[in-house]
Amino acid sequence: MRSRSFSVLFCVALLFCGSLMAQGQSSTPISLTSDQLLLMLLQQTQSLPNQIEAFRTSLTGQINSLQQNVTSLQNDNASLTASNSISDSLNKELQVSLDQSRADLATSEQAQKVLQTSLQKSIDDTTKAQADAKALEAENGLMKYGYLSLGVLLAGAGAYEGGHALRWW
């Protein structure tokens, strides 16, 4: 501790002498005796412990502030890490959901193609059935007229034969 104090005093003395030399280079020459220099050095060094204590207090406050900032940053980092972990988990779940949705879409598109093919076949079958129904109606109409004509012809033949059998003519 003593050598440290001596080192500090020596540095202060050098700074003081340097400032005196700088003043000595000014327009007013200063000539001081060694007693005067020692007296000035003593006055300067007496205030040094207060200055060092003030500096130490300031540094301690800055160190405490920095430690609080580091703690706060570590807490923020932990919070961000947790948040990133949650985000990564949600992103994985969303990716799985997206992949499933894509698979479902592909399945739906295939089912839609099958349904469109089935619908087209039903439309074609309906159109064919309608055409067949019209053809049957036309055939039915012809058969009706044919049977009616045949009935009239048979009735006429029966009447003719009946008239012959009864000898009406």
Secondary structure as UniProt FT lines:
FT   HELIX           2..24
FT   HELIX           34..46
FT   HELIX           48..166
//
